[in-house]
């Protein structure tokens, strides 16, 4: 079977989204200890919503905001409010690199939920790519386990929260594909952050920190809202629309590479050669799943090698 490689613009979106979400784990690791999970995520989503509303106004699309608003806000609950809080909680106990690795379970939940709910199917080569990506993630977990005390109760709860977050991401991706087809990605992204913000208003006020917040934590939170949420979700919904949910979520195979690099540069988190080799396996799996590496033609008279 022949494969049609992704458009160059989709590949660029995929890489940019990987970098933005890789940085989000760094920013969460910095800001969560000072803000706490609920206040941090409430700010993140509200800043993201404001950023997206400004973009809508800039592009003259503000009047289109009511389009499929209920479905868009539901996606925000599933894809932002709940998983963001879970990941922010987890970031209190584990490194940004390891947490991003756990987050790479998203494609498997997306594929499983898509198969059970939407009867979606992947080609055999895309399935192989997902399997290779899973092997790479497993290698990173085992070779990078020295970055966290896996036996501690806090760390195990953090890992569990991270895994639970990935199930909501997988559900949200398929929900968006089913109920938000052919809808402007910017509209979807804006409605999603509005929905997440509304859900988190009360928890944010209840758990607002009583102590002063450092400038570094504020800067990290603003970066989370503007870049890692507002702009990132425009890219995410555009990828879902262009290449489908199962392939769009394979972005999380590349996110750990950025998260590990950022964590090493700014938080002095350890990076080993084994982790880098495992990262290369992840890139290979993601490339197959995204059809960046296509199968070449074979006919009865000539074999291309």
C-alpha positions in Angstrom: 0.0 0.0 0.0 1.3 3.5 -0.8 1.4 6.3 1.7 0.9 9.9 1.1 3.4 12.0 3.2 2.0 14.8 5.2 2.0 18.3 3.8 5.1 20.4 4.8 2.8 22.8 6.7 1.5 19.9 8.8 5.0 18.8 9.6 5.9 22.3 10.7 2.8 22.5 12.9 3.7 19.2 14.4 7.3 20.3 15.3 6.2 23.7 16.6 3.5 22.1 18.8 6.0 19.5 20.1 8.4 22.3 21.2 5.6 24.4 22.8 4.2 21.5 24.8 7.8 20.4 25.7 8.3 23.8 27.2 5.0 23.6 29.1 6.4 20.9 31.3 9.3 23.2 32.2 7.0 26.1 33.0 4.7 23.9 35.1 7.7 22.5 37.1 8.7 26.1 37.8 5.3 27.6 38.6 3.3 24.8 40.2 5.1 24.8 43.6 4.2 28.5 44.1 0.7 28.6 42.6 -0.5 25.1 43.3 -2.3 23.0 40.6 -5.7 24.7 40.5 -4.6 28.4 40.6 -1.8 27.7 38.0 -4.2 26.0 35.6 -6.9 28.5 36.1 -4.5 31.3 35.2 -3.1 29.2 32.3 -6.5 28.7 30.7 -7.8 32.2 31.3 -4.6 33.7 29.8 -4.9 31.3 26.9 -8.6 32.3 26.4 -7.7 36.0 26.3 -4.9 35.4 23.9 -7.2 33.5 21.6 -10.0 36.0 21.8 -7.5 38.7 20.8 -6.4 36.6 17.8 -10.0 36.1 16.8 -10.5 39.9 16.8 -7.3 40.4 14.9 -8.4 38.1 12.1 -12.0 39.4 12.1 -13.5 36.1 13.3 -14.9 37.2 16.6 -18.5 37.0 15.3 -18.0 33.3 14.6 -17.2 32.4 18.2 -20.7 31.0 18.9 -20.1 28.3 16.3 -20.4 24.9 18.0 -19.6 26.6 21.3 -21.0 23.8 23.5 -18.9 21.1 21.9 -15.9 23.4 21.9 -16.3 24.1 25.6 -16.7 20.4 26.4 -13.4 19.7 24.6 -11.9 22.4 26.9 -13.0 20.5 30.0 -11.7 17.2 28.6 -8.5 18.5 26.9 -7.4 21.3 29.2 -9.1 21.8 32.6 -8.9 18.2 33.9 -5.6 17.0 32.4 -3.8 20.3 33.1 -4.7 20.1 36.8 -3.6 16.4 36.9 -0.3 17.2 35.2 0.3 20.3 37.4 -0.2 18.1 40.4 2.2 15.5 39.0 4.8 18.1 38.3 5.2 18.7 42.0 6.8 15.3 42.5 8.4 14.2 39.2 10.8 15.8 36.7 9.5 17.6 33.6 11.3 15.2 31.4 9.8 12.1 33.0 6.3 13.6 33.1 6.4 14.4 29.4 7.4 10.8 28.8 4.3 9.6 30.7 2.3 12.0 28.6 3.4 10.1 25.5 0.8 7.5 26.3 -1.8 9.8 24.6 -1.7 8.2 21.1 -2.5 4.8 22.5 -5.6 6.0 24.4 -6.6 8.0 21.4 -6.3 5.0 19.1 -8.1 2.7 21.6 -10.9 5.1 22.3 -11.2 5.9 18.5 -11.4 2.2 17.8 -14.0 1.5 20.5 -16.1 4.6 20.0 -15.7 5.8 16.4 -14.6 2.5 14.8 -11.5 4.3 13.5 -8.8 2.2 12.0 -5.0 2.7 11.5 -3.0 1.1 8.7 -0.6 -1.6 9.6 2.5 0.6 9.2 1.0 3.3 11.3 0.3 0.7 14.0 4.0 -0.4 13.8 5.0 3.2 14.2 2.9 3.5 17.4 4.4 0.3 18.7 7.9 1.6 18.1 7.0 4.9 19.7 5.8 2.9 22.8 9.0 1.0 22.9 10.9 4.3 22.9 8.8 5.6 25.7 9.4 2.5 27.7 13.1 2.8 27.2 13.0 6.3 28.4 11.1 5.4 31.5 13.4 2.6 32.5 16.7 4.4 31.6 15.5 7.7 33.0 14.0 6.3 36.3 17.0 7.7 38.2 15.4 11.2 37.8 12.7 10.3 40.3 12.2 8.1 43.3 9.7 5.7 41.7 9.1 3.9 45.0 7.9 7.0 46.9 4.1 7.3 47.4 4.1 10.9 46.0 5.9 9.9 42.8 3.6 6.9 42.2 0.5 9.1 42.7 2.1 11.6 40.3 2.7 9.0 37.7 -0.9 7.8 38.1 -2.2 11.3 37.7 -0.1 11.7 34.5 -1.5 8.5 33.1 -5.1 9.6 33.9 -4.5 12.9 32.2 -3.5 11.1 29.0 -6.8 9.2 28.9 -8.7 12.6 28.9 -6.5 13.8 26.1 -7.3 10.7 24.0 -11.0 11.1 24.7 -10.9 14.8 23.8 -9.1 14.3 20.5 -11.8 11.8 19.4 -14.6 14.0 20.7 -13.2 16.9 18.7 -13.0 14.8 15.6 -16.6 13.6 15.9 -18.3 16.8 17.0 -16.1 19.6 15.6 -15.4 18.6 12.0 -14.8 21.4 9.5 -14.8 24.0 12.2 -12.2 26.8 12.3 -9.3 25.6 14.5 -9.1 29.1 16.0 -12.8 29.0 17.0 -12.3 25.5 18.5 -9.3 26.5 20.5 -10.9 29.7 21.8 -14.1 27.9 22.9 -12.1 25.2 24.5 -10.2 27.6 26.7 -13.3 29.5 27.6 -14.9 26.3 28.8 -11.9 25.3 30.8 -11.7 28.8 32.4 -15.3 28.7 33.4 -14.9 25.3 35.1 -11.8 26.4 37.0 -13.0 29.8 38.3 -14.2 28.6 41.6 -11.3 26.1 42.3 -8.9 28.9 41.4 -10.4 31.3 43.9 -10.7 28.7 46.6 -7.0 27.5 46.3 -5.5 30.9 45.4 -2.1 31.1 47.2 -1.9 33.3 50.3 1.9 33.9 49.9 3.6 36.2 47.4 4.5 34.8 44.0 7.9 35.2 42.4 8.4 37.0 39.1 9.8 33.8 37.6 6.7 31.9 38.5 4.5 34.7 37.0 6.6 34.7 33.8 6.3 30.9 33.5 2.5 31.1 34.0 2.1 33.8 31.4 4.3 31.8 28.9 2.1 28.7 29.7 -1.1 30.7 28.9 0.0 32.6 25.8 2.3 30.2 24.0 1.8 26.7 25.4 -2.0 27.0 25.6 -3.3 29.8 23.3 -1.1 29.4 20.3 -0.5 25.7 20.9 -4.1 24.8 20.7 -4.6 26.5 17.4 -1.9 24.2 16.1 -3.4 21.2 17.8 -7.0 21.7 16.4 -5.6 22.4 13.0 -3.7 19.1 13.0 -6.8 17.2 14.1 -8.7 18.8 11.2 -5.9 18.1 8.7 -4.5 14.7 9.6 -7.0 13.2 12.1 -7.0 12.7 15.9 -4.8 9.5 16.0 -2.0 11.0 14.1 -2.3 14.5 15.6 -1.7 13.2 19.1 1.5 11.4 18.1 3.0 14.9 18.7 3.5 13.6 22.3 6.2 11.2 21.0 8.4 14.2 20.2 7.4 16.4 23.2 9.7 14.4 25.6 12.7 15.3 23.5 12.1 19.0 23.9 11.1 18.6 27.6 14.2 16.6 28.4 16.4 19.2 26.7 14.6 22.2 28.4 14.7 20.4 31.8 18.5 19.8 31.4 19.2 23.3 30.3 17.1 25.3 32.8 16.5 22.9 35.7 19.7 20.7 35.6 17.7 17.6 35.1 20.0 14.7 34.1 20.3 13.5 30.5 22.0 10.3 29.6 23.1 8.7 26.3 20.5 6.0 26.9 17.8 8.6 27.1 19.0 10.2 23.9 19.0 6.8 22.1 15.5 6.1 23.4 14.5 9.5 22.0 15.7 8.5 18.6 13.5 5.4 18.7 10.6 7.7 19.6 11.3 9.9 16.6 11.4 6.8 14.3 8.0 5.6 15.6 6.5 9.0 15.3 7.8 9.3 11.7 6.2 6.0 10.7 2.9 6.9 12.4 2.8 10.3 10.7 3.7 8.7 7.3 6.9 10.8 7.1 8.7 7.6 6.1 6.5 6.1 3.4 6.5 2.5 2.1 7.9 2.4 -1.4 6.2 0.9 -4.4 6.6 -2.8 -5.2 5.2 -4.3 -8.4 5.4 -7.7 -10.1 8.3 -6.8 -12.5 10.4 -4.5 -10.5 11.3 -4.1 -6.8 12.4 -0.7 -5.5 14.9 -0.9 -2.8 
